[in-house]
Amino acid sequence: MVSPTSPPHFPLQELCSRAISSPSSITPAEKALLQARPNPDIENSLYIARTSLPLSGLIAKTLADPPTLSPQEAHVLVYGPVDYTPAEKLARGDAYHGLTDEQRDLLNRATRLITDPEEDDARNVAWRVLQRAKAEEKARQKAATASATQPDDQQGARFTRTSTPARRKPIVFPWERADWITLVREKNYTSWGLPVLRTAYNDPAAWLSFKTKLSALAAREIAHVAGSPLAETFEIKYVEDEDALAGAEQAGLLSYYSRLLQERKLEDGYSWGVFLTADDSVLEIFGEGNRELVVPVWEAAWKAGEVGAAGWGGALAMRAELIFGILIPKLVRGDKQPLEDLAMMAQDR
C-alpha cells in the first residue's frame, strides 16, 4: 500500500540518472522521451511538413542567416512542430508540476545535459525573431488604428503628398544592443540580483519554502543564460520589514522601494529600478507545486493608481523563468522601459 505522503511515481528516474552520469549513452528515442517530444522520425516529418526543412536544416538556417527566418519558421522552432490543444498543454504542465522538487530538478539536469547546444542557440535566435515580428505587427496595427481615426481632410492630405515617407527605424531589442554578460563582469559586483519585498508574515514555513525555490530557480536560469561564474555571484535580496511592508499594496510598495533607493540601502548590483514582491498568494503558488511559478514584478517609475497591468494590483505577473532569462539582460543594458514589451511575452510563453 502506498503511503499518502509518498512522492508521485516517476518512470523516468533511471533514465534521468543515466543521462546525468553518461549523456552520450542516451539514444535519440530516449532523448525525445526525456524532453517530452515526439519520436525523432515523426518529429522530423512534422518539421518538414511545417517548414519544408528537417530540424537540422532549420537550425542551420537560423544560425547562419537569422534575417531570412520567417515568423512561421521561428514559431515552429521555438514551440515545436506539434500544435497542442489547450487541454493537452494543461495536462503536460500538470504532469511536470506534479513532480516533487527533487524529481523536477533531476529531470531538468538531465535535459540540460542532453540538449544540443546548437539547437539551444538556434531556439534563442528564433525567439528573438519571433518577438521582433510580434512587435512590428503591433506597431503596424497601432499605425493603422491611428490612421483610421484621423479626420477626412488629414487622410486626404496624407495620400496626396509627393514627398517620400521617412523609413521607420528597425526594432532592436535591448538584449541585442550589447553583450550584457560583459557589462556585468565589468562592474565587478561582489553580488548582484533583484530585491524581493516580503508583504506576507503569517506563515514562516511558506516564506522559507518560497525563498528556497526562487533562489534555486534563479541560480539555474542565470547559469543557463550567463554561465556559472556570474551565477555564483547572483543572489536574490530578500527584504523583510514587517512594520512597513505587512499587507502593503501598490502605493506603499512603490514608496518603500523609492526610499530604499534614496537612502542607498540597496547596493548598485540590486538598484535596477525593478523589484519583486511576495504576498500570501505568491507563497501559495510556490507551495502548491502544480502551478506555473509566477511572481509580481514592479517598476519604480510607475505611479500608484496609474498602472493598468493585470496581476497583483498594478504589477506584472511574470513567470520566474522570464524574469531571470529575459528581464535581467534588459535591466543590465539600461532599457528605459524594461517591462513594456514583456507583458506580451508573459502571456505567450
Secondary structure, 3 states (H helix, E strand, C coil): CCCCCCCCCCCCHHHHHHHHHCHHHCCHHHHHHHCCCCCHHHHHHHHHHHHCCCHHHHHHHHHHCHHHCCHHHHHHHHHCCCCCCHHHHHHHHHHHHCCCHHHHHHHHHHHHHHCCHHHHHHHHHHHHHHHHHHHHHHHHHHHHHHHHCCCHHHHHHHHHCCCCCCCCCCCCCHHHCCCHHHHHHHHCCCCECCEEEECCCCCHHHHHHHHHHHHHHHHHHHHHHHCHHHHHHECCEEECCHHHHCCCCHHHHHHHHHHHHHCCCCCHHHCCCEEEEECHHHHHHHHHCCCCCEEEEEECCCCCCCCCCCCCCCCEEEEHHHHHHHHHHHHHCCCCCCCCCHHHHHHHC
